Amino acid sequence: MMPSAQIDHYEARTVFRGLFDGEDYQNRVAAACIYQCPRCRHRIRFRWRSFYSADSHSVFKRRLRRCFDDLTPALTSGEQSCFDFYCPTCAAPTRIIFSAIDYSKIAYHFDIYAALVGEGNPPK
């Protein structure tokens, strides 16, 4: 993917199912949530621990990672992190932007902010 290729921004609720809202949080991951690729409609189930183990280590090559970094908004509260992967069906590069909120010394809450999705291969 070239840096000039299109990368689209999707609000969390447009590509995720199973997120919760409360008085002081929005788009929280409980036990699991389902991501649906907007390019090919492939569904991926993410468990709570998927976000816990995400270490912001990108699978993207440097040039593509920089393009995604330029488009990743900074969140105002919480500890921002991201999870980069390629869609298993269409190979669209995808970044999930989320906040990791430490509510105790041993537990976290994860609130999904958005997904950035690049161009993939058209489904066959």
Salt bridges, closest charged atoms under 4 A:
ASP8 OD2 - ARG39 NH2 2.84
GLU11 OE2 - HIS9 ND1 3.67
ASP21 OD1 - ARG13 NH2 2.89
ASP69 OD1 - ARG95 NH1 2.77
ASP84 OD1 - ARG95 NE 2.72
ASP111 OD1 - ARG28 NE 2.64
